[in-house]
Amino acid sequence: MTIDQLEFRQVMGNFATGVTIVTAAHAGKYAGFTANAFTSVSLDPPLVLVCIGNQNASLTVIETSQAFCVNILAADQEDLARIFAKNGPAKYEHLAQVQHHAASTGAPILAGTLAWLDCRLTQAYAGGDHLILMGEVVALGAAPGDPLLYLRAKYTRLGQ
Ligand SMILES: Cc1cc2nc3c(=O)[nH]c(=O)nc-3n(C[C@H](O)[C@H](O)[C@H](O)COP(=O)(O)O)c2cc1C
């Protein structure tokens, strides 16, 4: 059976997720992209995975820095999610205006997020037109608040 790509997206869209921005930095270059293909993998050692498109510009910086930070967005950060879902350097000009500081790996931790996980890249597995990036969590943090959600191709919030 051939699976129609649009139908695949629509069916997967029923799986409600949070929204993250995965960031990285190396030698003055920044990377950041909106991602919801994120999950925890292992408790001991603490591992998470993020799926990244083979063509994503962020991949080079993640590979050269061998690290990334997963920033879990709060309900009021939809604008940020939209900006980092775009291609091109304009979003990094925006990053300069968004409050952030460097995690121990150097990856930016964005201000106002619900939580963050600073990760060292341990493995990258081929997965069709994406790569599965496995990261060992080296530092993390969380703050109170509600998450930004994504369901059926729309941003939403708890109780909406
Ligand atoms: C809600 C949402 C979730 C997304 N999740 C992912 C994801 O998990 N992995 C991915 O590679 N792209 C994902 N994207 C698309 C990227 O954010 C988009 O391709 C971005 O332009 C990539 O930026 P870059 O080329 O600078 O790395 C998602 C987009 C949206 C709106």
The ligand as a Tripos MOL2 file, in Angstrom:
@<TRIPOS>MOLECULE
LIG
   31    33     1     0     0
SMALL
NO_CHARGES

@<TRIPOS>ATOM
      1 C1          4.9760   22.8350   14.9310 C.3       1 LIG1
      2 C2          6.1790   22.5050   14.0810 C.ar      1 LIG1
      3 C3          6.9500   21.4240   14.3820 C.ar      1 LIG1
      4 C4          8.0830   21.0930   13.6140 C.ar      1 LIG1
      5 N1          8.8300   20.0040   13.9630 N.ar      1 LIG1
      6 C5          9.9490   19.7180   13.2730 C.ar      1 LIG1
      7 C6         10.7750   18.6360   13.6760 C.ar      1 LIG1
      8 O1         10.5170   17.9480   14.6620 O.2       1 LIG1
      9 N2         11.9010   18.3950   12.9560 N.ar      1 LIG1
     10 C7         12.2470   19.1550   11.8690 C.ar      1 LIG1
     11 O2         13.2890   18.8960   11.2640 O.2       1 LIG1
     12 N3         11.4840   20.2010   11.4590 N.ar      1 LIG1
     13 C8         10.3550   20.5020   12.1510 C.ar      1 LIG1
     14 N4          9.5890   21.5800   11.7740 N.ar      1 LIG1
     15 C9         10.0100   22.3620   10.6080 C.3       1 LIG1
     16 C10        11.2090   23.2700   10.9150 C.3       1 LIG1
     17 O3         10.9510   24.1070   12.0310 O.3       1 LIG1
     18 C11        11.5230   24.1460    9.6820 C.3       1 LIG1
     19 O4         11.8130   23.3130    8.5880 O.3       1 LIG1
     20 C12        12.6640   25.1370    9.9070 C.3       1 LIG1
     21 O5         12.6470   26.0800    8.8540 O.3       1 LIG1
     22 C13        14.0380   24.4980    9.9180 C.3       1 LIG1
     23 O6         14.9860   25.5320   10.1810 O.3       1 LIG1
     24 P1         16.5270   25.4190    9.7530 P.3       1 LIG1
     25 O7         16.5590   25.0500    8.2900 O.co2     1 LIG1
     26 O8         17.0820   26.7840   10.0280 O.co2     1 LIG1
     27 O9         17.1630   24.3680   10.6110 O.co2     1 LIG1
     28 C14         8.4420   21.8940   12.5110 C.ar      1 LIG1
     29 C15         7.6340   23.0160   12.1940 C.ar      1 LIG1
     30 C16         6.5270   23.3200   12.9670 C.ar      1 LIG1
     31 C17         5.6980   24.5210   12.6260 C.3       1 LIG1
@<TRIPOS>BOND
     1     1     2 1
     2     2     3 ar
     3     2    30 ar
     4     3     4 ar
     5     4     5 ar
     6     4    28 ar
     7     5     6 ar
     8     6     7 ar
     9     6    13 1
    10     7     8 2
    11     7     9 ar
    12     9    10 ar
    13    10    11 2
    14    10    12 ar
    15    12    13 ar
    16    13    14 ar
    17    14    15 1
    18    14    28 ar
    19    15    16 1
    20    16    17 1
    21    16    18 1
    22    18    19 1
    23    18    20 1
    24    20    21 1
    25    20    22 1
    26    22    23 1
    27    23    24 1
    28    24    25 2
    29    24    26 1
    30    24    27 1
    31    28    29 ar
    32    29    30 ar
    33    30    31 1
@<TRIPOS>SUBSTRUCTURE
     1 LIG1         1 GROUP 0 **** ****
